[in-house]
Amino acid sequence: MMKMRMFRAFLKCKPVQLAGAAGVAGMIYHSTIQDQPRSRMSRNNNIIDDRHCSSLHNKVPFFSPPLLSSSLRYYCNTTTAACEQIETEEQRFERILQYHRSRIHQYRKNWEYRADSVATTATKTPSRSWPDNIPSNDDLSFMLEDLKYCRRSPNFRSDKEYCHRLNFRVASALLMQYDEASQKEGMEILRRLAETGYPDAMAYYGICLNEGRAGLDPNPEAAVSWWQRSIDMYQHPQSVYELAVARYTGEGLVEDEVEAVRLFALAAEQDHPAAAYMLGDCLLDGIGVEMDRGAALVWLV
């Protein structure tokens, strides 16, 4: 399967309320079966092996609410341990779809939707990728001057990360310039900042290495190393997303769709929009995770 980097069993037990979509997707259940597998009689007198229930439980992935964990929901009787299907993936999908259809007018209002327009200014959808606070060319000259004296600034005395943020914004702006000299200057500022352990710089430096910015050859292996360090130190959501994409496409490390979905979920739970989209897309098509269109809608909408 060709992939482009740019984008492109629930067992009886206590229910946990589904965050953000409690009335939409119902309840999610966690197993409390602790004893050894054994055979029992079901309500319809069929022999049920607890190992069958356990195998269903093993399909439950790592996700926390609001992501539903399986294409089927099961009820396990307290005395018989008989697993009985109570809702199919198709039924849940239709229920959640109807819920979102009933809210389409609110969604359009929230997104400032205009059916007659294709302009990005007609919606609240972000029109450019991260980082999203790159200064304009007009501001860059002033910020370069401020950078020379940032440690003398009252802002630095009250906020020790002031100079780090200023360096990051200057580096981001320089990397957007057309001339290679400015790009190399920005890359050097970014590299030094990343080496201090500034999380945004670590993530962005990895992106630049992966894309081969400032005249460098693309180096996805080095990029993965920086993203992993940023995750280990800070659980930085952009680094988690970038590493998920690398796992999904096989850039810089072995392709692993299951691990990619786990990372997309981790970033999505930190409110990363692109990760939420990719998680929903994977759930929609059953890539790296069991297909669950209802859960996909929760993330995509």
VEXDREN-2710 file (C-alpha; in Angstrom, 1 decimal):
% VEXDREN-2710
k/r/px/py/pz
1/MET/0.0/0.0/0.0
2/MET/1.4/3.3/-1.0
3/LYS/1.1/6.0/1.6
4/MET/1.9/9.7/1.4
5/ARG/3.4/11.5/4.3
6/MET/1.4/14.6/3.7
7/PHE/-2.2/13.9/4.4
8/ARG/-2.1/12.4/3.1
9/ALA/-14.7/-7.3/23.4
10/PHE/-16.4/-5.9/26.0
11/LEU/-17.0/-8.2/29.0
12/LYS/-19.3/-7.9/31.9
13/CYS/-18.1/-5.4/34.4
14/LYS/-18.3/-1.9/35.5
15/PRO/-19.1/0.7/32.9
16/VAL/-17.0/3.7/32.4
17/GLN/-18.9/6.8/31.1
18/LEU/-17.8/7.7/27.6
19/ALA/-16.2/11.2/27.8
20/GLY/-17.5/13.7/25.3
21/ALA/-19.9/11.3/23.7
22/ALA/-21.7/9.6/26.6
23/GLY/-25.1/9.7/25.0
24/VAL/-23.7/8.9/21.6
25/ALA/-21.6/5.9/21.8
26/GLY/-22.9/4.4/25.0
27/MET/-20.7/2.7/27.6
28/ILE/-17.4/0.9/27.4
29/TYR/-16.7/-2.1/29.6
30/HIS/-13.6/-3.5/31.1
31/SER/-13.0/-7.2/32.0
32/THR/-12.8/-8.2/35.6
33/ILE/-12.2/-11.9/34.9
34/GLN/-9.2/-12.8/37.1
35/ASP/-9.5/-16.6/37.5
36/GLN/-8.3/-19.4/35.3
37/PRO/-10.2/-20.3/32.1
38/ARG/-12.9/-22.9/32.6
39/SER/-16.0/-24.1/30.8
40/ARG/-19.5/-23.1/31.9
41/MET/-23.1/-23.3/30.6
42/SER/-24.6/-20.3/28.8
43/ARG/-28.2/-19.2/29.1
44/ASN/-29.0/-21.2/26.0
45/ASN/-27.3/-24.3/27.5
46/ASN/-24.3/-24.0/25.1
47/ILE/-20.9/-24.7/26.6
48/ILE/-18.9/-21.5/26.9
49/ASP/-15.2/-21.6/27.5
50/ASP/-13.9/-18.6/29.5
51/ARG/-11.0/-18.5/27.1
52/HIS/-13.5/-17.4/24.4
53/CYS/-14.3/-14.4/26.5
54/SER/-10.6/-13.8/27.2
55/SER/-9.9/-13.8/23.5
56/LEU/-12.5/-11.1/23.0
57/HIS/-10.9/-9.1/25.8
58/ASN/-7.5/-9.4/24.2
59/LYS/-8.9/-7.6/21.2
60/VAL/-9.7/-4.5/23.3
61/PRO/-7.0/-2.0/22.3
62/PHE/-5.3/0.6/24.4
63/PHE/-7.7/3.5/23.7
64/SER/-9.4/5.5/26.4
65/PRO/-12.7/7.2/26.0
66/PRO/-14.1/8.6/23.8
67/LEU/-12.7/6.0/21.4
68/LEU/-14.8/2.8/21.4
69/SER/-12.6/-0.3/21.6
70/SER/-14.2/-3.0/19.4
71/SER/-16.5/-3.5/16.5
72/LEU/-18.8/-5.6/18.8
73/ARG/-20.0/-5.0/22.3
74/TYR/-20.4/-8.0/24.6
75/TYR/-22.2/-8.8/27.8
76/CYS/-20.8/-11.5/30.1
77/ASN/-23.2/-13.0/32.6
78/THR/-22.0/-12.8/36.2
79/THR/-22.7/-16.5/36.9
80/THR/-22.2/-18.1/33.5
81/ALA/-19.5/-16.0/31.9
82/ALA/-21.5/-16.4/28.7
83/CYS/-20.6/-13.7/26.2
84/GLU/-23.6/-12.4/24.3
85/GLN/-23.4/-9.8/21.5
86/ILE/-25.7/-6.8/22.2
87/GLU/-24.8/-4.4/19.5
88/THR/-23.1/-4.8/16.2
89/GLU/-20.6/-2.3/14.6
90/GLU/-23.2/-1.5/12.0
91/GLN/-25.8/-0.7/14.6
92/ARG/-23.5/1.5/16.6
93/PHE/-22.3/3.3/13.4
94/GLU/-25.9/4.1/12.4
95/ARG/-26.8/5.3/15.9
96/ILE/-23.8/7.6/16.1
97/LEU/-24.3/8.8/12.5
98/GLN/-27.8/9.8/13.3
99/TYR/-26.7/11.7/16.3
100/HIS/-24.2/13.7/14.3
101/ARG/-26.7/14.4/11.6
102/SER/-29.0/15.8/14.1
103/ARG/-26.3/18.3/15.1
104/ILE/-25.2/19.4/11.6
105/HIS/-26.6/22.9/11.9
106/GLN/-24.6/23.4/15.1
107/TYR/-21.5/22.1/13.4
108/ARG/-22.0/24.5/10.5
109/LYS/-22.3/27.3/12.9
110/ASN/-19.2/26.3/14.8
111/TRP/-17.2/25.9/11.6
112/GLU/-18.7/28.9/10.0
113/TYR/-19.7/26.6/7.2
114/ARG/-20.7/28.1/3.8
115/ALA/-21.9/25.7/1.2
116/ASP/-21.3/28.1/-1.6
117/SER/-17.6/28.8/-0.8
118/VAL/-14.4/26.9/-1.2
119/ALA/-12.2/29.5/0.3
120/THR/-10.2/28.6/3.4
121/THR/-11.2/31.9/4.9
122/ALA/-14.8/30.7/5.0
123/THR/-14.1/28.2/7.8
124/LYS/-12.3/27.9/11.1
125/THR/-10.2/25.1/9.7
126/PRO/-6.5/25.9/10.2
127/SER/-5.0/26.9/6.8
128/ARG/-1.4/26.0/7.6
129/SER/0.5/23.4/9.5
130/TRP/2.5/23.5/12.7
131/PRO/4.2/25.6/13.9
132/ASP/1.3/28.1/13.6
133/ASN/2.9/31.2/15.2
134/ILE/5.5/32.0/12.6
135/PRO/6.1/35.8/12.5
136/SER/5.6/37.8/9.4
137/ASN/8.6/39.2/7.5
138/ASP/7.7/42.7/8.8
139/ASP/8.1/41.4/12.4
140/LEU/11.2/39.3/11.7
141/SER/13.6/42.3/11.5
142/PHE/12.4/43.6/14.9
143/MET/12.6/40.1/16.5
144/LEU/16.1/39.6/15.2
145/GLU/17.1/42.8/17.0
146/ASP/15.3/41.8/20.2
147/LEU/17.1/38.4/20.0
148/LYS/20.5/40.2/20.5
149/TYR/19.4/41.6/23.9
150/CYS/16.7/39.1/25.0
151/ARG/18.6/38.2/28.2
152/ARG/18.6/41.9/29.3
153/SER/14.8/42.2/28.6
154/PRO/12.4/42.5/31.6
155/ASN/10.5/39.7/29.9
156/PHE/13.4/37.3/30.4
157/ARG/13.7/38.3/34.1
158/SER/10.1/37.4/34.7
159/ASP/9.9/34.4/32.2
160/LYS/13.1/32.3/31.8
161/GLU/11.7/30.7/28.6
162/TYR/11.2/34.1/26.9
163/CYS/14.5/33.8/25.0
164/HIS/13.7/30.2/24.0
165/ARG/10.3/31.2/22.5
166/LEU/11.9/34.2/20.7
167/ASN/14.6/32.0/19.3
168/PHE/12.1/29.4/18.1
169/ARG/9.9/32.0/16.4
170/VAL/12.9/33.6/14.7
171/ALA/14.2/30.3/13.5
172/SER/10.8/29.3/12.2
173/ALA/10.6/32.6/10.2
174/LEU/14.1/32.3/8.8
175/LEU/13.3/28.7/7.6
176/MET/10.4/30.1/5.6
177/GLN/12.6/32.5/3.7
178/TYR/13.4/31.8/0.0
179/ASP/17.2/32.3/0.3
180/GLU/19.3/29.4/1.5
181/ALA/21.5/31.6/3.7
182/SER/18.5/32.6/5.8
183/GLN/17.3/29.0/5.9
184/LYS/20.7/27.8/7.1
185/GLU/20.8/30.5/9.8
186/GLY/17.3/29.5/11.0
187/MET/18.4/25.8/11.0
188/GLU/21.4/26.6/13.1
189/ILE/19.4/28.5/15.7
190/LEU/16.9/25.6/15.7
191/ARG/19.6/23.0/16.2
192/ARG/21.2/24.8/19.2
193/LEU/17.7/25.4/20.7
194/ALA/16.8/21.7/20.3
195/GLU/20.1/20.7/22.0
196/THR/19.0/22.7/25.0
197/GLY/16.0/20.4/25.3
198/TYR/13.4/23.0/24.2
199/PRO/10.4/20.7/23.2
200/ASP/9.0/22.7/20.3
201/ALA/12.5/23.0/18.8
202/MET/13.2/19.3/19.2
203/ALA/10.0/18.5/17.3
204/TYR/10.5/21.1/14.5
205/TYR/14.2/20.2/14.1
206/GLY/13.1/16.6/13.5
207/ILE/10.6/17.8/10.9
208/CYS/13.3/19.9/9.1
209/LEU/15.8/17.0/9.1
210/ASN/13.1/14.6/7.7
211/GLU/12.2/17.0/4.9
212/GLY/15.8/18.0/4.1
213/ARG/15.4/21.8/4.8
214/ALA/18.1/24.4/4.4
215/GLY/19.9/22.5/1.7
216/LEU/20.4/19.3/3.8
217/ASP/19.6/15.9/2.5
218/PRO/16.6/14.3/4.1
219/ASN/17.5/12.3/7.1
220/PRO/14.4/10.4/8.4
221/GLU/16.4/8.3/10.9
222/ALA/17.8/11.4/12.6
223/ALA/14.3/12.9/12.6
224/VAL/12.9/9.9/14.4
225/SER/15.6/10.1/17.0
226/TRP/14.7/13.7/17.8
227/TRP/11.0/13.0/17.9
228/GLN/11.6/10.0/20.3
229/ARG/13.7/12.1/22.6
230/SER/11.0/14.8/22.7
231/ILE/8.4/12.2/23.5
232/ASP/10.5/10.6/26.2
233/MET/11.1/13.9/27.9
234/TYR/7.8/15.8/27.3
235/GLN/5.2/13.6/25.5
236/HIS/5.2/16.5/23.0
237/PRO/2.1/16.1/20.9
238/GLN/3.6/17.2/17.6
239/SER/6.5/14.8/18.1
240/VAL/4.0/12.0/18.9
241/TYR/2.1/12.8/15.7
242/GLU/5.3/12.9/13.6
243/LEU/6.5/9.6/15.0
244/ALA/3.1/8.1/14.3
245/VAL/3.3/9.2/10.6
246/ALA/6.8/7.7/10.4
247/ARG/5.4/4.4/11.7
248/TYR/2.5/4.6/9.3
249/THR/4.7/5.3/6.2
250/GLY/7.8/3.4/7.3
251/GLU/10.0/6.6/7.0
252/GLY/13.1/6.3/9.2
253/LEU/12.0/3.1/11.0
254/VAL/10.1/-0.1/10.3
255/GLU/6.5/0.4/9.2
256/ASP/4.0/-0.7/11.9
257/GLU/0.4/0.3/11.4
258/VAL/-0.7/-1.0/14.9
259/GLU/1.9/1.2/16.6
260/ALA/1.1/4.1/14.3
261/VAL/-2.6/3.9/15.5
262/ARG/-1.5/3.8/19.1
263/LEU/0.6/6.9/18.6
264/PHE/-2.2/8.7/16.6
265/ALA/-4.5/8.0/19.6
266/LEU/-1.9/9.3/22.1
267/ALA/-1.6/12.6/20.1
268/ALA/-5.3/12.8/19.5
269/GLU/-6.0/12.6/23.2
270/GLN/-3.8/15.7/23.5
271/ASP/-6.1/17.6/21.1
272/HIS/-3.9/17.3/18.1
273/PRO/-6.2/17.9/15.1
274/ALA/-4.3/16.0/12.4
275/ALA/-3.8/13.0/14.8
276/ALA/-7.5/12.9/15.5
277/TYR/-8.2/12.9/11.7
278/MET/-5.7/10.1/11.1
279/LEU/-7.0/8.0/14.0
280/GLY/-10.5/8.4/12.6
281/ASP/-9.3/7.5/9.1
282/CYS/-7.6/4.4/10.4
283/LEU/-10.7/3.3/12.3
284/LEU/-12.9/4.0/9.3
285/ASP/-10.8/1.7/7.0
286/GLY/-9.6/-0.8/9.6
287/ILE/-5.9/0.1/9.2
288/GLY/-3.9/-1.0/12.2
289/VAL/-7.0/-1.5/14.3
290/GLU/-10.3/-3.3/14.0
291/MET/-12.7/-1.3/11.8
292/ASP/-15.1/0.8/13.9
293/ARG/-16.9/3.5/11.9
294/GLY/-18.8/4.7/15.0
295/ALA/-15.6/5.4/16.8
296/ALA/-14.2/6.9/13.6
297/LEU/-17.0/9.5/13.6
298/VAL/-16.3/10.5/17.2
299/TRP/-12.8/11.5/16.2
300/LEU/-13.5/12.8/12.7
301/VAL/-16.3/15.1/13.8
END
